[in-house]
Amino acid sequence: MKTKTKQPKMDIKRPLSWSAISSFEFSPEQWYKKYVLKQEDKPSKEMIFGKAEGERLAFDRKYLPNVPRETISEHKLFTSFDGIPLIGFIDFLSTDHRKLFEMKTGKNPWNQQRVDSHGQLDMYLLCLYLMEKIKPEDIDITLVWLPTQETLVNMKDNDSTISYVQPFECKVFKTKRRMSDILVFGARLKKTWRAMQAYRPS
């Protein structure tokens, strides 16, 4: 008689990031492989490009000067909500923590509706409130989209490069959140946390 292999469970001490939440909501199986089994997928060219550009925007203020940003870059969020450990990094934040900028690259278009419902902003505002008691109504929130394109450079090897759409123009979206919005996200967070702990791959 074969012994059934015990399936690993999620590490409840590991802080929950927005990427983990969105991964689980998109595909619990994909989330399990990455965050429980630690089977990392090879990052896409768009992900590599976005990470490199984010770092350059943070450390070279003369680079793309028409892209709005704030003084503090990669501001770390580390807190907990109802026993759920949380972690995040705000792309840009003002020194008084009243202006928040989130940068996005990619081909997938951003519009006002998508920005207004983006859960990552809800999570970051919840964390700021938990850590500093700053209400979301008191924060000026901006999402900046830097549209990219993929260009085939070698058809034989299906090789391509990622670059900004030319002529370059960033898209700037303003959005608002209220205390009620982050409380709704908190309920969503607890539901997702319970589902993560209960999930077992088939």
C-alpha positions as CSV (number, residue, x, y, z in Angstrom):
1,M,0.0,0.0,0.0
2,K,1.4,3.4,-1.1
3,T,1.8,6.1,1.5
4,K,0.2,9.3,0.4
5,T,2.8,12.1,0.3
6,K,2.1,14.9,2.7
7,Q,1.7,18.1,0.8
8,P,3.6,21.2,2.0
9,K,1.5,24.0,3.5
10,M,2.0,27.7,3.2
11,D,4.3,29.4,5.6
12,I,2.0,31.5,7.7
13,K,4.9,33.5,9.1
14,R,6.0,34.6,5.6
15,P,4.7,38.2,5.0
16,L,2.0,38.4,2.4
17,S,2.8,40.6,-0.6
18,W,0.5,42.0,-3.3
19,S,2.1,39.8,-5.9
20,A,1.2,36.7,-3.8
21,I,-2.4,37.9,-3.4
22,S,-2.9,38.6,-7.1
23,S,-1.2,35.3,-8.0
24,F,-3.6,33.4,-5.8
25,E,-6.6,35.2,-7.1
26,F,-5.5,34.6,-10.7
27,S,-4.6,30.9,-10.2
28,P,-4.3,29.1,-6.8
29,E,-2.2,26.4,-8.5
30,Q,0.2,28.9,-9.9
31,W,0.5,30.6,-6.5
32,Y,1.1,27.2,-4.7
33,K,4.0,26.4,-7.0
34,K,5.7,29.7,-6.6
35,Y,5.0,30.6,-3.0
36,V,4.7,27.3,-1.3
37,L,6.9,25.0,-3.4
38,K,9.2,27.9,-4.3
39,Q,9.3,26.9,-8.0
40,E,10.2,30.3,-9.4
41,D,9.3,30.9,-13.1
42,K,11.9,32.6,-15.3
43,P,11.0,36.3,-15.2
44,S,9.6,37.6,-18.5
45,K,11.4,40.3,-20.5
46,E,8.7,42.8,-19.5
47,M,9.3,42.0,-15.8
48,I,13.1,42.4,-16.2
49,F,12.6,45.7,-18.1
50,G,10.1,47.0,-15.6
51,K,12.4,46.3,-12.6
52,A,15.4,47.9,-14.3
53,E,13.4,51.0,-15.2
54,G,12.0,51.3,-11.8
55,E,15.5,51.3,-10.3
56,R,16.8,53.8,-12.8
57,L,13.8,56.2,-12.2
58,A,14.6,56.0,-8.4
59,F,18.3,56.6,-8.6
60,D,18.6,58.9,-11.6
61,R,16.3,61.9,-11.2
62,K,17.5,63.3,-14.6
63,Y,16.3,60.2,-16.4
64,L,12.9,60.7,-18.1
65,P,12.4,64.1,-16.3
66,N,8.8,64.4,-17.5
67,V,7.8,61.3,-15.5
68,P,6.4,62.6,-12.1
69,R,7.8,61.0,-9.0
70,E,8.4,61.8,-5.3
71,T,11.4,62.1,-3.0
72,I,11.4,58.7,-1.2
73,S,11.7,55.6,-3.4
74,E,11.0,51.9,-2.5
75,H,9.4,52.8,0.8
76,K,9.1,49.6,2.8
77,L,5.7,48.6,4.4
78,F,5.9,46.0,7.0
79,T,2.9,45.4,9.3
80,S,0.1,43.0,10.1
81,F,-3.7,43.0,9.8
82,D,-5.7,40.7,12.1
83,G,-2.6,38.5,12.5
84,I,-1.8,38.5,8.7
85,P,1.8,39.6,8.2
86,L,2.0,42.1,5.3
87,I,4.9,43.5,3.2
88,G,5.1,45.9,0.3
89,F,7.2,48.6,-1.3
90,I,5.7,51.9,-2.4
91,D,7.5,53.1,-5.6
92,F,7.6,56.8,-4.6
93,L,6.4,58.6,-1.5
94,S,6.6,62.2,-0.4
95,T,8.5,63.0,2.8
96,D,5.3,63.8,4.7
97,H,3.8,60.5,3.3
98,R,0.8,62.4,1.8
99,K,1.7,61.8,-1.9
100,L,2.0,58.3,-3.2
101,F,3.2,57.3,-6.7
102,E,3.0,53.8,-8.2
103,M,4.8,53.2,-11.5
104,K,3.7,50.7,-14.1
105,T,5.3,49.6,-17.4
106,G,3.9,47.2,-19.9
107,K,1.7,46.7,-22.9
108,N,-1.5,46.0,-21.1
109,P,-3.3,49.4,-21.1
110,W,-4.2,51.2,-17.9
111,N,-7.3,53.3,-17.7
112,Q,-9.1,55.2,-15.0
113,Q,-11.4,52.3,-14.1
114,R,-8.5,49.9,-13.8
115,V,-6.6,52.3,-11.6
116,D,-9.7,53.0,-9.4
117,S,-10.1,49.3,-8.7
118,H,-6.4,48.3,-8.4
119,G,-6.0,46.3,-5.2
120,Q,-2.3,47.0,-4.8
121,L,-3.1,50.6,-4.0
122,D,-5.8,49.5,-1.4
123,M,-3.2,47.2,0.2
124,Y,-0.6,49.9,0.4
125,L,-3.0,52.4,1.9
126,L,-4.2,49.9,4.4
127,C,-0.6,49.3,5.5
128,L,0.1,53.1,5.7
129,Y,-3.0,53.5,8.0
130,L,-1.9,50.5,10.2
131,M,1.6,51.8,10.5
132,E,1.1,55.6,10.7
133,K,-2.6,56.2,11.1
134,I,-2.8,58.2,7.9
135,K,-6.2,58.0,6.4
136,P,-6.5,57.2,2.7
137,E,-8.6,60.4,2.2
138,D,-5.5,62.4,3.2
139,I,-3.2,60.9,0.6
140,D,-2.8,62.1,-3.0
141,I,-2.6,58.9,-5.1
142,T,-1.1,58.8,-8.5
143,L,-0.5,55.8,-10.9
144,V,1.9,56.4,-13.8
145,W,1.8,54.1,-16.8
146,L,4.8,54.0,-19.1
147,P,3.6,52.1,-22.2
148,T,6.0,49.6,-23.7
149,Q,6.3,47.6,-26.9
150,E,7.9,44.3,-27.9
151,T,10.0,44.3,-31.0
152,L,11.1,41.2,-32.8
153,V,14.8,41.4,-33.6
154,N,15.5,37.8,-34.7
155,M,12.6,35.9,-36.3
156,K,14.6,32.7,-36.5
157,D,15.2,32.5,-32.8
158,N,11.9,34.3,-31.9
159,D,14.1,36.9,-30.1
160,S,12.6,40.2,-29.1
161,T,13.3,43.3,-27.0
162,I,11.2,45.5,-24.8
163,S,11.2,49.3,-25.2
164,Y,9.0,52.3,-24.6
165,V,6.4,53.2,-27.2
166,Q,7.7,56.2,-29.2
167,P,7.2,59.0,-29.1
168,F,7.5,58.5,-25.4
169,E,4.6,59.7,-23.3
170,C,3.6,58.6,-19.8
171,K,0.0,58.3,-18.8
172,V,-0.8,59.9,-15.4
173,F,-3.9,58.8,-13.5
174,K,-5.2,60.3,-10.2
175,T,-7.3,58.2,-7.9
176,K,-8.8,58.4,-4.5
177,R,-9.6,55.9,-1.7
178,R,-11.7,56.1,1.5
179,M,-11.5,54.3,4.8
180,S,-14.4,52.2,3.6
181,D,-12.4,51.0,0.6
182,I,-9.5,49.8,2.7
183,L,-11.9,48.1,5.1
184,V,-13.4,46.2,2.2
185,F,-9.9,45.3,1.1
186,G,-9.2,44.1,4.6
187,A,-12.2,41.7,4.4
188,R,-10.9,40.5,1.0
189,L,-7.5,40.0,2.5
190,K,-8.8,37.8,5.3
191,K,-10.9,35.7,2.9
192,T,-7.8,35.2,0.7
193,W,-5.6,34.3,3.6
194,R,-8.0,31.6,4.8
195,A,-8.3,30.2,1.3
196,M,-4.5,30.1,1.0
197,Q,-4.2,28.1,4.2
198,A,-7.0,25.7,3.1
199,Y,-5.7,25.2,-0.5
200,R,-4.4,21.8,-1.4
201,P,-3.4,21.0,-5.0
202,S,-5.4,18.3,-6.7
